[in-house]
Each structure stands twice: as C-alpha cells, then as structure tokens.
Amino acid sequence: MLSVSMLATFPELVEHALDYGVTGRARERGLWRWRGLGLHEFASDARKSIDARPAAGGPGMVLMPGPLDRALAAATVWHGEVPTVVFLSPDGAPLTQARVRDLAQCSHVCLVAGRYEGIDQRWIDANVDAVVSLGDYVLSGGELAAAVVVDACVRLLPGALGDKESTAFESFADSQGGRLDWPQYALTCCDMALPPGLTGGDHAVIQRWRLKQALARTWRRRPDLLARANLSLVERALIDEIALESKA
Ligand code: ADE
C-alpha cells in the first residue's frame, strides 16, 4: 500500500478531489491511503503563525521551519517510516512520467505544498528529496499540484485500473518510446465517419496508421520528445513522410 501525506496550509483543498474515479476506488480497495496535515495545527504560538517576513526584506511571507518540522514528524509517526519528501514548487524540475513511476513505488511519499513566497531554504535543504514543478507557470499554492502528483501515481498502482493495457499504451509509456498517444475514436458514434485508416480491418494497416498519427501529433506538439526518442527505421521513415506532407 502506498501512503501519501501532505504538509500544506489548506489540506482540505485536496481531500475530496481524490475521492472520485480511479483514485477514490483505489483508496476504497486499500491500495493507498492519505493523510493531510494542516500547518496551522503545528504552529507553536496562540496566533497559529506558520509564516514570517523574508530575511533581508522583500515582498510576501515565507513558511517557517518549525511548523513544517512538527508536521513532518507527525507524518513519519503516522506511517511509521521516514517518507520520500517532495516539495511542489515552480522552481522544481518538471514532473515526468518517469518521476511518477518512481514515486508510485515508494512506501511513503510526503508532498509539501508551498504558499506565499515559498519555504525557508534551510528547511528544504535539510528535508526535501526532490523539488518538482508541474510546468512553467505559477499556482497560488502547491496543494492542487500535490493532487495532480497523487492522481498520476495512484493510477499506476497495481490493480488501480481495470484494464492492464491502459497504462502500457498511453502517452509517455515505455512501449511508446516516450511519444504521445495516437487519437482514439468511439466505435459507436453519431453520423461522423471514421478515418479510413481504421476501417479496413487489416491489423497491420491499422497499427501503421496509428503509429503515424502518434508520431505526427508528437512532431507537431512536442518536437522535444522526438529529439530525445530512440526511433526505429520505420518511425524515421514515417516522420519523413509527415514532414513532406506538412509542406505539401
Ligand atoms: N506551486 C506553485 N506553482 C507551482 C507549479 N507550477 N508546480 C508545482 N507547484 C507549484
């Protein structure tokens, strides 16, 4: 079972987001469990302070080490083991499927959601194993980013998804060489026709059509992924075709 704790100003923001669909069912089946720790509960003064002005001046407030220390200690007691600590911040390394796969294998992940100007760097240096960003934009806090990390991890837990195939052939899967997924079409639909590439019934033709669609999509939307991919000769030939067709 994966244990996920979160240290945050507003842990309630995440609690119900994970009650639905795959994450909700997986929690009911005991595949993972959750503990949100609100930093105000771990303040040491009557005003329940969790932040302080930045040293040497500047705007905003910085989360203080004390409440974070006590909340992390409580998370450790809850699970009975020191967690892998991940701080969600726009200053982090981009979240990737490879990172998600690693986190999904941990026994206890503690997600730390920042707010305000951030967290005291001394606390980060002493406690954080990885700083992770969802992308090059700034959220008002790390709570929703933490929910995204949990969702991405939980769906990889064995038994979380009904159909084993569904993680093997999606975007970024190893079997896809790190490229995007091909487009999907519902078998029963309205009066819109299916693309001819899918209708002939020849499995090899369908596979080639799908591969080309996946490569074309990646070529257009995420050329950075293709630059890193270890492409086969067939895939290279398809990309040449795609490039030529785009000029036509
Ligand atoms: N907190 C604020 N912005 C964030 C981002 N882009 N990714 C992760 N955590 C964040």
Residues whose N, C-alpha, C, O or C-beta is under 5 A from the ligand:
A	BS01	ADE	L88 S89 P90 V132 S133 L134 G135 Y137 V138 L139 G141 G142 A145
